[in-house]
Structure formats: C-alpha cells, structure tokens
Amino acid sequence: MSEKPSVLILGGLPNASRHLTTYLVPQDGEPLVSFIRVVDKYSVIPPTTYVGSEFTKTLASPVVNYQQGNLLLPATITKVFEPPEGGKPFDYVFDCTGDMTFDRPNEIQRDHTAKLSYSIGLEAAKRKVKAYVRTLGPYYETPNDKPAEEKDDLKPRGVRGVWWHEGLRMLAGIPDLNLVILRTATTYGPYNLSGIVTPRITLGRVYKYLNEDMKYLWSGDIRMHTVHLEDVAGALWAVAQWMEPLGRAKANEIAGETLRFHAPEKKELFKDLEGHLPKDKDPVAPLFNVIDDSDSTQGSMGQAVADLFGINFGFHGFIVNTKVKVDFDNMVEEINIKHVEAWTEICLKSDPKIINPTVQAYIDGHLLAKYSICYNGSKIKRIVGYQLKRPNLNVDGLKEVIQSFRADGLWPNYQDTV
C-alpha cells in the first residue's frame, strides 16, 4: 500500500484497542495510519473507564477520532463504518469487541460476543475491507506439558470461551471477509488492569505491607504464558499487513485452521441466531498465537513479583490446596477479604489518600482455579515474520506497570520502595 491505511478499531478500550491506538499513533513519531477511529461504549472525556494518560494524550492527535457508541445496535455499526468527510473507506478493521467477563449467562455472552462480532463482520465484508483482525484471549483449556498450537482442537474454557469460539466460527463462515484471528496469552503492560499479572503485582505489595511470605495455590510448574501489550499491538498490525495482499482464500491456504463446534447443543440458544453454523460444518480461518518467549509459570511469575518487592515467595501445601478443592468459593472469599482489607489500608495511608482504588487487590475466583495458559507462538514468527519487542516477562516489566499507575496517581506511595 503506497499510502497509509485508514483504520477502524471497535471495542476493547480497557485492553487491546487503546494500546493499538497508541502504537499506531506514537507520541514521539509519525503515525502509521492516515486516520484512525476508535469506537466503544465508554466515555473518555469525562472517562467512565480507566484508559490511562498515554491514550488520553493520543486522542489529541488530528488523525485520531474517538466515538462513544453502542455497537449492539445495528444502526451504530453502519454509522461507524462511514469514513470521515472527504476521507477514504477503512482499509483495516480491528474487532476487539466481546464480553470478557468469565461467568456471564449463555444468552448474554452469545449476544454480546458472538452475535455482535458477526454483525460487524458482515458490515466489513460488505465494505470490502482489506483486513479484518479479530482479537481472542486465552480462553481455552490447554495441556500444561505441551504448548498448544493453532491446529489443535482445544476445548473452550467456560461460557465465555464457548461464545468467543462460536463467534470465530460464525465470522469464518462469511466467505468474503478477509478474516485473520490473533489469540493472545495473558496480557500485561502499562495502564492494564485485566489479566493475571497486574493483580499479582498488587498482591506482592499487599504481602510486603503485611510482612508475610506470599504464597500461591497449587504448584510452581503450572504454565501461565504471557505477552506484553506492546507485542499484542505490534502483532495485530503485522497480521493486518500480512492479510492485505493475500485475501482470504490465499491466507487460508497458508495459515488456515479448522474451527470445530464446541457450543452447548441447546436449540433455544441458536434460535434466530444469524450466522450460526451447524455442528457438522467446520469453517477455516487464519489463526495465530502471540506469546512471549518467557515460558512463564506460576513459579517464575511469582518469583519476579517477589524480587520486585523483596519478599519471600512459595506455595501453599497439601492441606490448604485440599481445602480449596473442597470449598473453593468460600476459600476464595476468605483470601480476597484478607487482600482487599490490607490493600485498602495501604491506599488510605497513602499521601494523598486513595479513597476509591482503581487498581484492585480483589481477584476473580476463576483466576485462582487450577488451569494452565500454554501456547506455542512460533507460527506468527515463521509465517508473518513478527519479531517480539518485549520477549521476556521480568522485574523491569512489572515495575513499568507500577510506574504507569503511579504517574496517574493510582498507586499508593505509603512506604513505597519500588
């Protein structure tokens, strides 16, 4: 492409989309795009979700347009695809929509994830966008002993995983859509509240304050693969550029993977669901994992946090782990009460006080369950040629997260040693 592409980013403001925006329109360099429109349900001025100061600065660029809109409404989807006055149609669409909450009912996940993404995909196909990139989290059950490849038929984890996966199948069933899917490990980086890394950084601060050893459940060998959000943004951009000259058919030949049925076999869930594919139809779409080279585990991640704060780290023994297995919900509640009470004290002792902390010590139960995040990231390097910018999770990367929160006034300074 001789001229810079025009880009539409939909959804995902608390996570991937703001990092992609700041990647494409850097503060200290030329924009990679001619125009970029970001659309989500949140207000950013004034903010109704935390977006970080860097993204707010990026919004001041003349090539960036943010629109607050409800993408569940078909009229909104049509409207946001309209190019700016005098501008060209969008070349690339990055679909970062979808409900990231783990325990929503089937019906909500179906409508807010699979149905929504399919509606956007139909509009993109009609507009003949050159690349349609769909983001995907690590929402699958993976073996701990062998990193999962894109070709592996993995079972989605939980209701969230089922409908994110079913949404991929529906998108893959749109024949004229230049679809490519990017699946990430658990993400971390500046200004990021989601995933498993930031909560564990916060817990490190809690145990520093309590002057206790920090102990995790289960064992140290459970893989918890990670990827920095700078590499998520870089990989999103790389696969879009890879897709553009190929088109869907050729891209399928090179990198296509079969997406098999894993949804509940309940007819009422699929009644009137446009785009749903029957169980015996297996669509194909290009799929890439993006993972850093750390091969992170519970042990390595916990040790990095411990090194950051200068605390001891280990794992609970047989008795505690057995209690958790028998009474998981109550044990998780007890753990969270301890952590939240200590974090609240730290925030109130900060100067100035942090009354309603944006950074939380509460951890959702599903993040404390025994499961692995274990993926093979070689395909995107081999086929797309993507090179990681942040290949390793380390103490400096964790410190960067804290520094971003500190700069925004969200990290308590009480006895702060980091």
C-alpha positions in Angstrom: 0.0 0.0 0.0 1.6 3.3 -1.1 -0.5 5.5 1.2 -1.0 5.0 4.9 -4.1 2.8 5.7 -7.2 4.1 7.4 -8.2 2.1 10.5 -11.3 1.3 12.4 -10.9 -0.2 16.0 -14.0 -1.5 17.6 -14.4 -2.3 21.3 -11.8 -3.4 23.8 -11.0 0.0 25.2 -9.8 -1.2 28.6 -7.4 -3.6 27.0 -6.1 -4.1 23.4 -7.6 -1.2 21.5 -6.1 1.7 23.4 -2.6 0.1 23.2 -3.1 -0.5 19.5 -4.1 3.2 19.1 -1.0 4.5 20.9 1.1 2.0 18.9 -0.2 3.3 15.6 -0.1 7.0 16.6 3.0 7.3 18.8 3.8 10.4 20.8 7.3 10.6 19.5 7.0 9.6 15.9 5.0 9.7 12.7 1.6 8.0 12.7 1.4 4.7 10.9 -2.1 5.5 9.7 -3.8 8.2 7.7 -6.9 8.1 10.0 -8.0 6.0 13.0 -11.4 5.8 14.5 -11.9 4.1 17.9 -15.5 3.2 19.0 -16.6 1.8 22.3 -19.4 2.1 24.8 -17.4 4.2 27.2 -17.0 7.9 27.5 -13.4 9.1 27.6 -13.9 12.8 28.3 -15.0 12.6 31.1 -13.9 8.9 31.4 -16.3 6.2 32.5 -13.5 3.6 32.5 -9.8 3.8 33.1 -7.8 4.3 29.9 -4.5 5.7 31.1 -2.9 9.1 30.5 -1.0 7.9 27.3 -4.2 7.1 25.5 -5.7 10.4 26.5 -2.8 12.3 25.0 -3.1 10.2 21.8 -6.7 11.4 21.4 -5.4 14.9 20.8 -3.8 13.8 17.5 -5.7 15.1 14.4 -5.7 11.7 12.9 -7.5 10.1 15.8 -11.2 10.1 16.3 -12.9 8.6 19.3 -16.7 7.9 19.2 -18.8 6.6 22.1 -21.4 4.2 20.7 -23.5 1.2 21.5 -22.3 -1.4 18.9 -25.1 -3.8 19.9 -27.3 -1.5 17.8 -27.2 -2.3 14.0 -27.5 1.4 13.2 -24.4 2.2 15.2 -22.4 -0.4 13.3 -23.4 1.1 9.9 -22.7 4.6 11.1 -19.2 4.0 12.4 -18.1 2.3 9.2 -18.8 5.5 7.3 -15.5 7.2 6.5 -14.8 10.8 7.6 -15.9 13.5 5.3 -13.6 13.6 2.4 -11.7 10.5 3.6 -11.3 7.1 2.1 -13.1 3.9 3.3 -11.5 2.0 6.1 -8.7 -0.4 5.0 -8.3 -2.4 8.2 -10.8 -3.2 10.9 -9.7 -4.5 14.3 -12.6 -6.2 16.1 -11.8 -6.1 19.8 -15.4 -6.4 20.9 -16.8 -9.1 23.2 -17.7 -9.6 26.8 -14.5 -10.5 28.8 -16.5 -11.4 32.0 -15.9 -15.1 32.8 -19.3 -16.0 34.3 -22.0 -14.4 32.2 -25.0 -16.5 31.3 -25.0 -18.1 27.8 -27.6 -15.7 26.4 -25.6 -12.6 27.3 -22.3 -14.0 26.1 -24.0 -15.1 22.9 -25.4 -11.7 22.1 -22.5 -9.5 23.4 -19.8 -11.5 21.8 -20.7 -14.0 19.0 -23.7 -12.1 17.6 -22.0 -8.7 17.9 -18.8 -9.8 16.2 -20.8 -11.5 13.4 -22.8 -8.3 12.8 -19.6 -6.3 12.5 -18.0 -8.9 10.2 -21.0 -8.7 7.8 -20.6 -5.0 7.5 -16.9 -5.3 7.0 -17.4 -7.9 4.2 -19.9 -5.6 2.5 -17.5 -2.8 2.7 -14.7 -5.0 1.3 -12.2 -4.1 4.0 -8.7 -5.4 3.2 -8.0 -6.9 6.6 -10.4 -7.8 9.4 -8.5 -8.8 12.5 -10.4 -10.5 15.4 -8.8 -10.5 18.8 -9.1 -13.5 21.1 -7.9 -14.1 24.6 -6.5 -17.3 26.1 -10.0 -18.7 26.6 -9.2 -22.4 26.1 -8.2 -25.4 28.1 -4.6 -26.1 27.3 -2.3 -29.0 28.2 0.4 -28.0 30.6 3.1 -30.3 29.3 3.0 -29.3 25.6 2.3 -25.8 24.3 -0.9 -25.8 22.2 -0.5 -25.0 18.5 -3.1 -23.2 16.4 -4.0 -26.5 14.7 -5.0 -28.2 17.9 -8.7 -28.6 18.6 -8.9 -27.1 22.1 -12.0 -27.1 24.3 -13.2 -23.5 25.2 -12.9 -22.8 29.0 -16.2 -21.8 30.5 -19.2 -20.0 29.0 -17.0 -17.0 27.9 -14.7 -19.3 25.9 -17.6 -21.1 24.3 -19.1 -18.0 22.8 -15.9 -16.3 21.8 -15.1 -19.5 19.9 -18.5 -19.8 18.4 -18.2 -16.2 17.2 -15.0 -17.1 15.4 -16.8 -19.9 13.6 -19.6 -17.5 12.6 -17.0 -15.0 11.3 -15.2 -17.7 9.4 -18.4 -18.6 7.7 -18.5 -15.2 6.0 -16.9 -16.1 2.7 -15.9 -12.6 1.5 -14.4 -11.5 4.9 -10.7 -11.0 4.9 -10.6 -12.5 8.4 -7.4 -13.2 10.5 -7.6 -14.2 14.2 -5.0 -13.3 16.8 -5.0 -15.3 20.0 -3.0 -13.9 22.9 -1.6 -15.3 26.1 -2.5 -13.4 29.3 -1.6 -9.7 28.7 0.3 -7.2 30.8 1.8 -3.8 30.4 1.3 -0.1 31.4 -2.2 1.0 32.4 -3.5 -2.5 32.2 -5.9 -3.8 34.9 -7.1 -7.0 33.3 -5.4 -10.5 33.1 -3.5 -12.2 35.9 -0.3 -10.2 36.0 -1.5 -6.8 37.5 -3.5 -8.5 40.3 -0.4 -10.5 41.3 1.7 -7.3 41.3 -0.8 -5.8 43.7 -0.7 -8.9 45.9 3.0 -8.5 46.1 2.5 -5.0 47.5 0.0 -6.4 50.0 2.3 -9.1 51.3 5.1 -6.5 51.6 2.8 -4.5 53.7 1.7 -7.5 55.8 5.4 -8.6 56.2 4.3 -12.1 55.3 5.5 -14.7 52.8 3.5 -14.6 49.6 2.1 -18.0 48.8 0.2 -19.2 45.7 -2.2 -22.1 45.3 -1.3 -25.3 43.5 2.2 -25.6 42.2 5.0 -23.6 40.5 5.1 -25.7 37.3 1.7 -24.6 36.0 2.3 -22.6 32.8 1.0 -19.1 32.7 2.1 -17.8 29.4 2.3 -14.0 29.0 2.6 -11.3 26.3 3.2 -7.6 26.6 0.5 -5.4 25.2 3.1 -3.7 23.0 3.5 -7.0 21.3 -0.2 -7.5 21.1 -0.5 -4.2 19.3 2.5 -5.0 17.1 1.2 -8.4 16.2 -2.3 -7.0 15.4 -0.7 -4.6 12.9 1.6 -7.2 11.5 -1.2 -9.7 10.7 -3.3 -7.0 9.1 -0.5 -6.1 6.8 0.1 -9.7 6.1 -3.5 -10.3 5.2 -4.0 -7.3 2.9 -2.1 -8.5 -0.3 -3.2 -12.1 0.1 -7.0 -12.1 0.5 -8.9 -14.7 2.5 -8.6 -17.7 0.1 -4.8 -17.5 -0.1 -4.5 -16.7 3.6 -6.5 -19.8 4.4 -4.1 -21.9 2.3 -1.1 -20.5 4.2 -2.4 -20.3 7.7 -5.9 -21.5 7.9 -7.1 -23.7 10.8 -10.3 -25.6 11.3 -12.7 -24.2 13.9 -14.8 -27.1 15.2 -18.1 -26.9 17.1 -17.9 -26.6 20.9 -21.1 -24.8 21.9 -23.9 -26.3 24.0 -26.3 -28.4 22.0 -29.4 -26.4 23.1 -31.6 -25.4 20.2 -33.0 -22.4 22.1 -29.6 -20.8 22.2 -29.3 -20.8 18.4 -32.9 -19.9 17.5 -32.8 -16.8 15.3 -29.0 -16.5 15.7 -28.0 -15.3 12.3 -24.7 -16.8 11.0 -24.7 -19.8 13.3 -23.1 -22.8 11.6 -24.3 -26.4 12.2 -22.2 -28.8 14.2 -21.1 -30.7 11.2 -19.7 -27.7 9.3 -16.1 -26.8 10.2 -15.1 -23.4 8.8 -11.4 -22.4 8.2 -9.7 -19.1 9.0 -6.2 -17.9 9.5 -5.2 -18.1 13.2 -2.1 -17.0 15.0 -1.0 -17.2 18.6 1.1 -14.3 20.0 3.2 -15.3 23.1 6.4 -14.0 24.6 9.5 -16.2 25.0 9.4 -16.4 28.8 7.6 -19.7 29.1 6.1 -18.2 32.2 4.9 -20.4 35.0 3.2 -19.7 38.4 6.6 -20.1 39.9 8.6 -17.7 37.6 5.8 -15.1 37.7 5.6 -15.3 41.5 9.3 -15.1 41.9 9.5 -12.0 39.7 6.9 -10.3 41.8 8.7 -11.4 45.0 12.0 -10.0 43.6 10.3 -6.7 42.8 9.1 -6.2 46.4 11.9 -8.0 48.2 9.6 -10.6 49.8 9.7 -14.4 50.2 7.6 -16.5 47.9 6.3 -20.1 47.9 3.3 -22.3 47.6 0.6 -23.5 50.0 0.8 -27.1 51.0 -1.4 -30.1 50.7 -3.9 -29.1 53.4 -4.7 -25.6 52.1 -4.9 -26.9 48.5 -7.3 -29.7 49.6 -9.5 -27.2 51.4 -9.7 -25.0 48.3 -10.7 -28.0 46.2 -13.5 -29.0 48.7 -14.8 -25.4 49.4 -13.5 -23.3 46.6 -15.9 -20.4 46.7 -15.6 -19.8 50.5 -11.8 -20.1 50.4 -11.6 -17.6 47.6 -13.8 -15.2 49.5 -11.5 -15.5 52.6 -8.4 -14.9 50.5 -10.0 -11.8 48.9 -11.1 -10.4 52.2 -7.6 -10.5 53.6 -6.1 -9.0 50.4 -8.7 -6.3 50.0 -8.6 -5.2 53.6 -4.8 -4.8 53.5 -4.9 -3.0 50.2 -7.5 -0.6 51.5 -5.3 0.2 54.4 -2.3 0.9 52.2 -4.4 3.2 49.9 -5.7 5.1 52.9 -2.2 5.6 54.3 -1.0 7.0 51.0 -0.5 10.7 50.7 -2.8 11.8 49.2 -5.2 9.1 50.2 -6.7 6.8 47.5 -10.4 6.6 48.5 -11.8 4.5 45.7 -8.9 2.5 44.3 -8.9 1.9 40.5 -6.2 -0.8 41.0 -7.7 -3.6 43.0 -6.5 -6.4 45.1 -9.6 -8.5 44.5 -9.1 -11.5 42.3 -12.0 -13.2 40.5 -12.3 -16.9 41.5 -11.7 -18.2 38.0 -8.2 -16.7 38.1 -7.4 -18.7 41.2 -8.6 -22.0 39.8 -6.1 -24.7 38.7 -5.6 -24.2 35.0 -2.8 -23.5 32.5 -2.3 -21.0 29.8 0.1 -22.7 27.5 0.5 -21.8 23.8 3.1 -22.2 21.0 4.0 -18.9 19.5 6.2 -20.0 16.6 3.7 -19.8 13.8 3.4 -16.0 13.7 7.2 -15.7 13.7 7.6 -18.2 10.9 4.8 -17.1 8.6 4.2 -13.4 9.3 7.8 -12.7 10.3 6.8 -11.0 13.5 9.6 -10.3 16.0 8.8 -9.8 19.6 9.6 -6.4 21.0 9.2 -7.5 24.7 10.3 -11.1 24.6 10.6 -11.7 28.4 8.5 -11.0 31.5 10.9 -9.7 34.1 11.1 -7.4 37.1 11.6 -4.3 34.9 8.4 -5.1 33.0 6.5 -5.4 36.3 8.0 -2.2 37.6 6.8 -0.4 34.4 3.2 -1.4 35.2 3.5 0.2 38.7 5.2 3.3 37.3 2.3 3.9 34.9 -0.2 3.7 37.7 1.9 5.9 39.9 2.1 8.5 37.1 -1.7 8.6 37.0 -2.0 8.9 40.8 -3.4 5.4 41.2 -0.6 3.6 43.1 -0.2 4.2 46.8 3.0 5.8 47.9 2.9 4.6 51.5 6.3 3.1 52.3 6.8 2.7 48.6 10.1 1.0 47.8 9.6 0.2 44.1 
